[in-house]
């Protein structure tokens, strides 16, 4: 292996689960799998087992409820830019 060749490959497969079982069966089995994953003992008791996207969805809900934090520096830059191009800025 040289510095340019990392022997990396990717494969993506799309499967319609309803070709093999009913939607209800698939949904039930998926819920069982998710439950098993979430109920698995964490490696670190201070960090619970989480599913992909769980952190991001939680953060999205926080942002919807409380807004998106923006630094004072960024707000100042946005105000300056708005003034420069003649757009009203209510920040």
N, CA, C and O of each residue as an XYZ file, in Angstrom:
364
protein
N       0.846     -1.182      0.000
C       0.000      0.000      0.000
C       0.885      1.236      0.000
O       1.796      1.360      0.818
N       0.608      2.151     -0.927
C       1.345      3.408     -0.957
C       0.524      4.502     -0.268
O      -0.584      4.250      0.204
N       1.069      5.700     -0.215
C       0.392      6.795      0.480
C      -0.876      7.260     -0.227
O      -1.696      7.946      0.383
N      -1.056      6.910     -1.480
C      -2.214      7.349     -2.247
C      -3.317      6.293     -2.311
O      -4.449      6.617     -2.670
N      -3.020      5.057     -1.976
C      -3.985      3.964     -2.097
C      -4.347      3.467     -0.704
O      -3.510      2.909      0.004
N      -5.601      3.676     -0.319
C      -6.029      3.289      1.019
C      -6.908      2.043      1.015
O      -7.412      1.645      2.065
N      -7.102      1.420     -0.147
C      -7.929      0.214     -0.247
C      -9.281      0.389      0.447
O      -9.694     -0.453      1.244
N      -9.955      1.479      0.139
C     -11.258      1.758      0.716
C     -12.320      1.445     -0.322
O     -12.184      1.815     -1.489
N     -13.368      0.769      0.096
C     -14.471      0.474     -0.805
C     -15.794      0.782     -0.127
O     -15.890      0.788      1.100
N     -16.789      1.031     -0.918
C     -18.122      1.310     -0.398
C     -19.132      0.506     -1.197
O     -18.965      0.288     -2.397
N     -20.178      0.070     -0.519
C     -21.271     -0.604     -1.206
C     -22.565     -0.158     -0.544
O     -22.669     -0.143      0.682
N     -23.529      0.200     -1.342
C     -24.830      0.593     -0.815
C     -25.880     -0.301     -1.437
O     -25.861     -0.565     -2.639
N     -26.797     -0.765     -0.604
C     -27.853     -1.655     -1.062
C     -29.178     -1.097     -0.560
O     -29.300     -0.747      0.614
N     -30.152     -1.013     -1.426
C     -31.495     -0.591     -1.034
C     -32.405     -1.811     -1.101
O     -32.484     -2.484     -2.129
N     -33.084     -2.088     -0.006
C     -33.959     -3.259      0.066
C     -35.342     -2.797      0.494
O     -35.483     -2.011      1.430
N     -36.341     -3.281     -0.186
C     -37.720     -3.013      0.197
C     -38.142     -4.119      1.163
O     -38.401     -5.240      0.725
N     -38.218     -3.835      2.463
C     -38.538     -4.896      3.421
C     -39.917     -5.504      3.212
O     -40.151     -6.648      3.602
N     -40.835     -4.756      2.601
C     -42.174     -5.309      2.396
C     -42.198     -6.365      1.299
O     -43.229     -6.999      1.075
N     -41.075     -6.561      0.614
C     -40.981     -7.670     -0.337
C     -40.804     -8.991      0.412
O     -40.995    -10.063     -0.161
N     -40.434     -8.909      1.708
C     -40.172    -10.115      2.488
C     -41.118    -10.294      3.663
O     -41.263    -11.404      4.176
N     -41.766     -9.214      4.097
C     -42.670     -9.284      5.247
C     -43.612     -8.093      5.190
O     -43.405     -7.160      4.414
N     -44.632     -8.132      6.003
C     -45.575     -7.009      6.020
C     -44.915     -5.788      6.663
O     -43.942     -5.906      7.407
N     -45.464     -4.626      6.359
C     -44.947     -3.399      6.962
C     -45.064     -3.465      8.477
O     -44.164     -3.024      9.191
N     -46.174     -4.017      8.970
C     -46.377     -4.123     10.422
C     -45.312     -5.004     11.063
O     -44.788     -4.667     12.125
N     -44.984     -6.139     10.423
C     -43.937     -7.019     10.953
C     -42.585     -6.313     10.942
O     -41.825     -6.400     11.906
N     -42.292     -5.619      9.856
C     -41.027     -4.885      9.777
C     -40.947     -3.838     10.880
O     -39.928     -3.728     11.561
N     -42.017     -3.071     11.058
C     -42.036     -2.033     12.089
C     -41.842     -2.638     13.475
O     -41.098     -2.092     14.290
N     -42.498     -3.754     13.749
C     -42.372     -4.417     15.043
C     -40.942     -4.893     15.266
O     -40.379     -4.696     16.343
N     -40.358     -5.518     14.252
C     -38.987     -6.023     14.380
C     -37.983     -4.880     14.541
O     -37.016     -4.990     15.296
N     -38.222     -3.801     13.834
C     -37.339     -2.644     13.970
C     -37.428     -2.066     15.380
O     -36.406     -1.729     15.977
N     -38.640     -1.949     15.915
C     -38.809     -1.453     17.287
C     -38.110     -2.364     18.287
O     -37.512     -1.880     19.249
N     -38.176     -3.674     18.076
C     -37.478     -4.620     18.956
C     -35.968     -4.404     18.895
O     -35.296     -4.394     19.927
N     -35.439     -4.231     17.691
C     -34.005     -3.999     17.531
C     -33.584     -2.702     18.220
O     -32.588     -2.673     18.944
N     -34.339     -1.638     17.995
C     -34.018     -0.356     18.622
C     -34.065     -0.465     20.142
O     -33.226      0.110     20.835
N     -35.036     -1.198     20.658
C     -35.152     -1.398     22.099
C     -33.949     -2.162     22.643
O     -33.424     -1.820     23.702
N     -33.514     -3.187     21.927
C     -32.341     -3.956     22.359
C     -31.100     -3.068     22.401
O     -30.313     -3.130     23.346
N     -30.936     -2.253     21.382
C     -29.766     -1.367     21.336
C     -29.824     -0.370     22.487
O     -28.840     -0.202     23.207
N     -30.970      0.297     22.670
C     -31.094      1.318     23.708
C     -30.964      0.738     25.114
O     -30.513      1.430     26.027
N     -31.352     -0.519     25.300
C     -31.289     -1.140     26.620
C     -29.982     -1.874     26.877
O     -29.808     -2.475     27.937
N     -29.073     -1.831     25.931
C     -27.768     -2.467     26.129
C     -26.998     -1.692     27.199
O     -27.112     -0.470     27.284
N     -26.222     -2.398     28.008
C     -25.442     -1.680     29.024
C     -24.366     -0.820     28.359
O     -23.649     -1.294     27.478
N     -24.255      0.435     28.778
C     -23.243      1.306     28.169
C     -21.837      0.913     28.610
O     -21.644      0.378     29.702
N     -20.879      1.179     27.767
C     -19.479      0.948     28.128
C     -19.085      1.902     29.248
O     -18.365      1.529     30.173
N     -19.566      3.136     29.151
C     -19.286      4.169     30.147
C     -20.627      4.597     30.735
O     -21.480      5.112     30.012
N     -20.822      4.393     32.025
C     -22.115      4.692     32.646
C     -22.487      6.174     32.557
O     -23.658      6.524     32.702
N     -21.517      7.032     32.322
C     -21.794      8.465     32.187
C     -22.274      8.822     30.784
O     -22.735      9.939     30.546
N     -22.165      7.866     29.851
C     -22.567      8.125     28.460
C     -23.549      7.043     28.017
O     -23.133      5.921     27.730
N     -24.834      7.356     27.957
C     -25.822      6.341     27.588
C     -25.671      5.888     26.139
O     -25.113      6.599     25.303
N     -26.173      4.703     25.865
C     -26.186      4.188     24.496
C     -27.140      5.057     23.690
O     -28.265      5.318     24.115
N     -26.686      5.499     22.530
C     -27.515      6.359     21.691
C     -27.566      5.809     20.274
O     -26.636      5.147     19.812
N     -28.650      6.091     19.607
C     -28.831      5.679     18.222
C     -28.298      6.761     17.291
O     -28.210      7.922     17.688
N     -27.943      6.404     16.064
C     -27.492      7.413     15.104
C     -28.548      8.513     14.938
O     -29.729      8.229     14.742
N     -28.112      9.746     15.019
C     -29.011     10.886     14.844
C     -29.693     11.350     16.117
O     -30.308     12.416     16.132
N     -29.597     10.568     17.190
C     -30.299     10.919     18.425
C     -29.792     12.239     19.013
O     -30.591     13.066     19.453
N     -28.498     12.436     19.024
C     -27.925     13.689     19.537
C     -28.408     14.860     18.685
O     -28.811     15.899     19.208
N     -28.360     14.680     17.373
C     -28.739     15.763     16.457
C     -30.226     16.104     16.581
O     -30.592     17.279     16.574
N     -31.086     15.085     16.693
C     -32.516     15.365     16.839
C     -32.805     16.062     18.165
O     -33.658     16.947     18.231
N     -32.096     15.664     19.221
C     -32.255     16.334     20.508
C     -31.844     17.788     20.432
O     -32.522     18.670     20.960
N     -30.724     18.029     19.770
C     -30.243     19.407     19.619
C     -31.228     20.221     18.774
O     -31.465     21.396     19.056
N     -31.795     19.606     17.752
C     -32.753     20.310     16.901
C     -33.969     20.750     17.726
O     -34.454     21.871     17.567
N     -34.453     19.879     18.594
C     -35.591     20.239     19.442
C     -35.217     21.370     20.404
O     -36.018     22.275     20.638
N     -34.001     21.320     20.962
C     -33.540     22.405     21.832
C     -33.505     23.723     21.075
O     -33.928     24.756     21.594
N     -33.003     23.686     19.853
C     -32.891     24.913     19.054
C     -34.270     25.455     18.688
O     -34.476     26.668     18.663
N     -35.207     24.561     18.405
C     -36.565     25.023     18.099
C     -37.188     25.709     19.302
O     -37.881     26.717     19.162
N     -36.942     25.166     20.474
C     -37.540     25.716     21.692
C     -36.825     26.978     22.165
O     -37.476     27.931     22.593
N     -35.505     26.996     22.094
C     -34.760     28.097     22.681
C     -33.982     28.961     21.719
O     -33.328     29.918     22.135
N     -34.040     28.642     20.442
C     -33.302     29.412     19.452
C     -31.904     28.877     19.224
O     -31.431     27.998     19.944
N     -31.261     29.414     18.224
C     -29.913     28.996     17.850
C     -28.924     29.987     18.443
O     -28.994     31.181     18.154
N     -28.000     29.501     19.272
C     -27.032     30.430     19.847
C     -26.096     30.989     18.777
O     -25.571     30.253     17.943
N     -25.902     32.295     18.821
C     -25.024     32.971     17.870
C     -24.108     33.890     18.675
O     -24.568     34.634     19.542
N     -22.830     33.834     18.384
C     -21.872     34.660     19.128
C     -22.102     36.142     18.834
O     -22.648     36.506     17.793
N     -21.679     36.977     19.761
C     -21.800     38.436     19.575
C     -21.018     38.893     18.354
O     -21.436     39.794     17.627
N     -19.881     38.255     18.147
C     -19.056     38.597     16.984
C     -19.815     38.321     15.686
O     -19.783     39.131     14.760
N     -20.489     37.188     15.623
C     -21.255     36.843     14.422
C     -22.418     37.809     14.230
O     -22.691     38.239     13.109
N     -23.099     38.149     15.313
C     -24.208     39.109     15.223
C     -23.689     40.446     14.704
O     -24.322     41.065     13.849
N     -22.557     40.889     15.209
C     -21.973     42.162     14.751
C     -21.645     42.096     13.268
O     -21.899     43.049     12.531
N     -21.084     40.984     12.829
C     -20.756     40.825     11.409
C     -22.020     40.836     10.550
O     -22.038     41.434      9.475
N     -23.069     40.177     11.024
C     -24.329     40.163     10.272
C     -24.932     41.560     10.196
O     -25.446     41.960      9.151
N     -24.873     42.302     11.295
C     -25.385     43.679     11.293
C     -24.594     44.552     10.321
O     -25.168     45.332      9.561
N     -23.275     44.409     10.357
C     -22.430     45.185      9.439
C     -22.751     44.849      7.991
O     -22.863     45.744      7.153
N     -22.899     43.577      7.695
C     -23.202     43.151      6.331
C     -24.570     43.665      5.895
O     -24.734     44.140      4.772
N     -25.552     43.567      6.795
C     -26.891     44.061      6.468
C     -26.850     45.553      6.162
O     -27.467     46.010      5.200
N     -26.128     46.306      6.974
C     -26.011     47.752      6.740
C     -25.312     48.032      5.417
O     -25.687     48.947      4.684
N     -24.301     47.238      5.124
C     -23.526     47.417      3.887
C     -24.382     47.222      2.642
O     -24.206     47.924      1.647
N     -25.300     46.276      2.698
C     -26.116     45.996      1.506
C     -27.520     46.590      1.606
O     -28.352     46.377      0.724
N     -27.780     47.336      2.680
C     -29.052     48.038      2.805
C     -30.228     47.154      3.168
O     -31.346     47.381      2.707
N     -29.984     46.165      3.978
C     -31.055     45.263      4.411
C     -31.315     45.497      5.891
O     -30.376     45.633      6.675
N     -32.588     45.544      6.277
C     -32.937     45.721      7.681
C     -32.517     44.473      8.457
O     -32.763     43.348      8.022
N     -31.890     44.683      9.590
C     -31.433     43.572     10.432
C     -32.018     43.751     11.820
O     -31.759     44.763     12.472
N     -32.792     42.802     12.275
C     -33.441     42.927     13.586
C     -32.707     42.155     14.681
O     -33.284     41.851     15.725
N     -31.444     41.843     14.442
C     -30.674     41.129     15.473
C     -30.204     42.076     16.542
O     -29.541     41.657     17.491
